[in-house]
Amino acid sequence: GTHYWKRVCDVRAAYGEATITAELANTELADDGVADWLAWLRGHPELKQTDVESVSLPMLDLSNNRLTSRGIRSICAFLEEHSVRVDEMKFNHNEVDDEGLYRIAQYITSESAPVTALHLCSNQISILGVFKLLTMLSLHPMYPLETSLHGKASFIPLWLQLDNNNITDEDLQDFLDCQLRELGCAICLVGKHCSQWACQCVKQIKMDDRKHNVVLHLCLRTPDQPPPDSKVLQAGLAAAGRSAHRIFQPPRSLTCRQDWLQKSSTPGSRAVRTEPKFLYEDAHFMVMLKPAGWHCSLGHGATGLAASVKTMSTDNRKAKAANLLTQSDPPPLHDYIILRFGEVGGSGMKEVMNDSKLYGMVHRLDQGTSGPLLIAKNQIGFDFAKTKIVNQEYQRDYLALVHGTFGRDALHGHGPTGLIQAPVDRSMYDWTRRCVISENGQPASTLYERIAEYESRDRKARYTLLHCRLLTGRTHQIRVHMEYIGMPLVGDRQCLELNGKHGAELKSLT
């Protein structure tokens, strides 16, 4: 009851900040007990104060209890509901499976990120759960945690402890051989004298010109177990991330699909945009690399084109598609998809060739944005992807080149790494084609980190390359958020024409 929770948990608020402390390890706490504790916290008078702006729970230790994924879901929902910042999480010796780990991953990659340590030994987690967690962390802008040590930047890797779970040596070896480099992670496999505060393996990783988005300490051995094979340990120290100067290298293609219009240009015409390319394909999806200059909005002529393409010859289809590359107005991307795949034997895309399925496009990119676009090839793929998007289970990462630098131009106290939270209002979008920051808008959150800074040859203009991760998906979110912090996107003519700032810089670029 209330008296018990008062004895094991304390909430204190001062100067707009509330701090929660709890002693809940070794208490035989089960999922229903967690629900009771959270209900008590929600009704706590200190958390109901109107002047409380932030809530922290430095150590969340629920080790040696009987928690399942249901209890984990309840805890993470409460933490997100109150924007609670947790430094260290301990769930050792419970019954947490891959579903529970995924829910934790959603929390530690949300607005409340990052945490410094996550302990999950002696649970029911498999290598698939670990892979999903690392996938969500590998490109996260807020990891590793950046601090200052003796006046220099210092990075604290996330400590992830997973010994005594459902992970075999064979699973681990396959993961290190096949997946580690793809994730851009460096992993330390625990040695005899390794600890959370003194990891010798991480110290051996040389910080060269590679960008280490995240360095994970992965404990898969208990102190009384023999150390991993030396070859496995060496694989665990693989360099992380791509070299900074290779960041714009073309991505590796995982499909044999080639360009369709290599020899289909109209004589005398000059292409003003490039043909979409394909990076990946399986039975249900294709990943298209959308170039700039194509828009993803639904056009009025799509239905008619989808009907008429049934009787077109291949040459006629290619000729019409080639015209899309040369026309002055930005063409709808679905016209290219219809002409190339609509009613084509073997394409298997008949189920999505209609307006309601957006001709396979499960999300959109702005007209001036280039990047991967997920396209469903059938109804099963489309429904699956849409469900994942609605549940915010896809990670969306972008590179953005912006005007200015953080030390000189950033507004609202934003530093080189951080979170932008500003509501985006699109109520006037149909008339102005612009969104704005307004208290009447929808909540919007963008995580970002600085990758590099540049200076023009005449030293009159400065630019910053950012990595952004969308936590919400509002119209023109990155564009509006960058403008909000005083560092608009390079090439955002609407913003530059409105406020006049950086106008000369844009002219020098174009």
Secondary structure as the mmCIF struct_conf table of DSSP 4:
data_model
#
loop_
_struct_conf.conf_type_id
_struct_conf.id
_struct_conf.beg_label_comp_id
_struct_conf.beg_label_asym_id
_struct_conf.beg_label_seq_id
_struct_conf.end_label_comp_id
_struct_conf.end_label_asym_id
_struct_conf.end_label_seq_id
HELX_RH_AL_P HELX_RH_AL_P1 THR A 2 VAL A 8
STRN STRN1 CYS A 9 ALA A 14
TURN_TY1_P TURN_TY1_P1 TYR A 15 GLY A 16
STRN STRN2 GLU A 17 ALA A 22
TURN_TY1_P TURN_TY1_P2 ALA A 25 ASN A 26
BEND BEND1 THR A 27 THR A 27
STRN STRN3 ALA A 30 ALA A 30
HELX_RH_AL_P HELX_RH_AL_P2 ASP A 31 ARG A 42
TURN_TY1_P TURN_TY1_P3 GLY A 43 GLY A 43
TURN_TY1_P TURN_TY1_P4 PRO A 45 LYS A 48
TURN_TY1_P TURN_TY1_P5 THR A 50 ASP A 51
STRN STRN4 SER A 54 ASP A 61
BEND BEND2 ASN A 64 ASN A 65
STRN STRN5 ARG A 66 ARG A 66
HELX_RH_AL_P HELX_RH_AL_P3 SER A 69 GLU A 81
TURN_TY1_P TURN_TY1_P6 HIS A 82 SER A 83
STRN STRN6 VAL A 84 LYS A 90
BEND BEND3 HIS A 93 ASN A 94
STRN STRN7 ASP A 97 ASP A 97
HELX_RH_AL_P HELX_RH_AL_P4 ASP A 98 ILE A 108
TURN_TY1_P TURN_TY1_P7 THR A 109 THR A 109
BEND BEND4 SER A 110 SER A 110
TURN_TY1_P TURN_TY1_P8 GLU A 111 SER A 112
BEND BEND5 THR A 116 THR A 116
STRN STRN8 ALA A 117 HIS A 119
BEND BEND6 SER A 122 ASN A 123
STRN STRN9 GLN A 124 GLN A 124
STRN STRN10 SER A 126 SER A 126
HELX_RH_AL_P HELX_RH_AL_P5 ILE A 127 SER A 138
TURN_TY1_P TURN_TY1_P9 LEU A 139 LEU A 139
TURN_TY1_P TURN_TY1_P10 PRO A 141 MET A 142
BEND BEND7 PRO A 144 PRO A 144
STRN STRN11 LEU A 145 LEU A 149
TURN_TY1_P TURN_TY1_P11 HIS A 150 GLY A 151
STRN STRN12 LYS A 152 ILE A 156
HELX_LH_PP_P HELX_LH_PP_P1 PRO A 157 PRO A 157
STRN STRN13 LEU A 158 GLN A 161
BEND BEND8 ASN A 164 ASN A 165
STRN STRN14 ASN A 166 ASN A 166
HELX_RH_AL_P HELX_RH_AL_P6 ASP A 169 CYS A 178
TURN_TY1_P TURN_TY1_P12 GLN A 179 GLN A 179
HELX_RH_AL_P HELX_RH_AL_P7 LEU A 180 LEU A 183
TURN_TY1_P TURN_TY1_P13 GLY A 184 GLY A 184
STRN STRN15 CYS A 185 LEU A 189
HELX_LH_PP_P HELX_LH_PP_P2 VAL A 190 VAL A 190
TURN_TY1_P TURN_TY1_P14 LYS A 192 HIS A 193
STRN STRN16 SER A 195 SER A 195
TURN_TY1_P TURN_TY1_P15 GLN A 196 TRP A 197
STRN STRN17 ALA A 198 ALA A 198
HELX_RH_AL_P HELX_RH_AL_P8 GLN A 200 GLN A 204
BEND BEND9 ILE A 205 ILE A 205
BEND BEND10 ASP A 209 ASP A 209
STRN STRN18 ARG A 210 ARG A 210
BEND BEND11 ASN A 213 ASN A 213
STRN STRN19 VAL A 214 CYS A 219
BEND BEND12 ARG A 221 ARG A 221
TURN_TY1_P TURN_TY1_P16 PRO A 223 ASP A 224
BEND BEND13 GLN A 225 GLN A 225
HELX_LH_PP_P HELX_LH_PP_P3 PRO A 226 ASP A 229
HELX_RH_AL_P HELX_RH_AL_P9 SER A 230 GLY A 236
TURN_TY1_P TURN_TY1_P17 LEU A 237 LEU A 237
HELX_LH_PP_P HELX_LH_PP_P4 ALA A 238 ALA A 240
BEND BEND14 GLY A 241 GLY A 241
STRN STRN20 SER A 243 SER A 243
HELX_RH_3T_P HELX_RH_3T_P1 ALA A 244 ARG A 246
TURN_TY1_P TURN_TY1_P18 ILE A 247 PHE A 248
BEND BEND15 GLN A 249 GLN A 249
HELX_LH_PP_P HELX_LH_PP_P5 PRO A 250 SER A 253
STRN STRN21 LEU A 254 LEU A 254
HELX_LH_PP_P HELX_LH_PP_P6 ARG A 257 ASP A 259
BEND BEND16 TRP A 260 TRP A 260
TURN_TY1_P TURN_TY1_P19 GLN A 262 LYS A 263
HELX_LH_PP_P HELX_LH_PP_P7 SER A 265 THR A 266
TURN_TY1_P TURN_TY1_P20 PRO A 267 GLY A 268
BEND BEND17 VAL A 272 ARG A 273
HELX_LH_PP_P HELX_LH_PP_P8 THR A 274 PRO A 276
STRN STRN22 LYS A 277 GLU A 281
BEND BEND18 ALA A 283 HIS A 284
STRN STRN23 PHE A 285 LYS A 290
HELX_LH_PP_P HELX_LH_PP_P9 PRO A 291 PRO A 291
TURN_TY1_P TURN_TY1_P21 ALA A 292 GLY A 293
STRN STRN24 HIS A 295 HIS A 295
BEND BEND19 SER A 297 SER A 297
HELX_LH_PP_P HELX_LH_PP_P10 LEU A 298 GLY A 299
TURN_TY1_P TURN_TY1_P22 HIS A 300 GLY A 301
HELX_RH_AL_P HELX_RH_AL_P10 ALA A 302 SER A 308
HELX_RH_3T_P HELX_RH_3T_P2 VAL A 309 THR A 311
HELX_RH_AL_P HELX_RH_AL_P11 THR A 314 THR A 326
BEND BEND20 SER A 328 ASP A 329
HELX_LH_PP_P HELX_LH_PP_P11 PRO A 330 PRO A 331
STRN STRN25 PRO A 332 PRO A 332
HELX_RH_AL_P HELX_RH_AL_P12 LEU A 333 PHE A 341
TURN_TY1_P TURN_TY1_P23 GLY A 342 GLU A 343
TURN_TY1_P TURN_TY1_P24 GLY A 345 SER A 347
HELX_RH_3T_P HELX_RH_3T_P3 LYS A 350 VAL A 352
BEND BEND21 ASN A 354 ASN A 354
HELX_RH_3T_P HELX_RH_3T_P4 ASP A 355 GLY A 360
STRN STRN26 MET A 361 MET A 361
BEND BEND22 VAL A 362 HIS A 363
TURN_TY1_P TURN_TY1_P25 GLN A 367 GLY A 368
STRN STRN27 GLY A 371 ALA A 376
BEND BEND23 LYS A 377 ASN A 378
HELX_RH_AL_P HELX_RH_AL_P13 GLN A 379 VAL A 390
TURN_TY1_P TURN_TY1_P26 ASN A 391 GLN A 392
BEND BEND24 TYR A 394 TYR A 394
STRN STRN28 ARG A 396 HIS A 403
BEND BEND25 GLY A 404 GLY A 404
TURN_TY1_P TURN_TY1_P27 PHE A 406 ASP A 409
TURN_TY1_P TURN_TY1_P28 HIS A 412 GLY A 413
BEND BEND26 PRO A 416 PRO A 416
STRN STRN29 THR A 417 GLN A 421
STRN STRN30 VAL A 424 ASP A 425
TURN_TY1_P TURN_TY1_P29 SER A 427 MET A 428
HELX_RH_AL_P HELX_RH_AL_P14 TYR A 429 THR A 432
BEND BEND27 ARG A 433 ARG A 433
STRN STRN31 VAL A 436 ILE A 437
TURN_TY1_P TURN_TY1_P30 GLU A 439 ASN A 440
BEND BEND28 GLY A 441 GLY A 441
STRN STRN32 GLN A 442 GLN A 442
STRN STRN33 SER A 445 GLU A 455
TURN_TY1_P TURN_TY1_P31 ARG A 457 ASP A 458
BEND BEND29 ARG A 459 LYS A 460
STRN STRN34 ARG A 462 LEU A 470
BEND BEND30 LEU A 471 THR A 472
TURN_TY1_P TURN_TY1_P32 THR A 475 HIS A 476
HELX_RH_AL_P HELX_RH_AL_P15 GLN A 477 TYR A 484
TURN_TY1_P TURN_TY1_P33 ILE A 485 GLY A 486
HELX_LH_PP_P HELX_LH_PP_P12 PRO A 488 PRO A 488
STRN STRN35 LEU A 489 LEU A 489
TURN_TY1_P TURN_TY1_P34 VAL A 490 GLY A 491
HELX_RH_AL_P HELX_RH_AL_P16 ARG A 493 ASN A 499
TURN_TY1_P TURN_TY1_P35 LYS A 501 HIS A 502
HELX_RH_AL_P HELX_RH_AL_P17 GLY A 503 LEU A 509
#
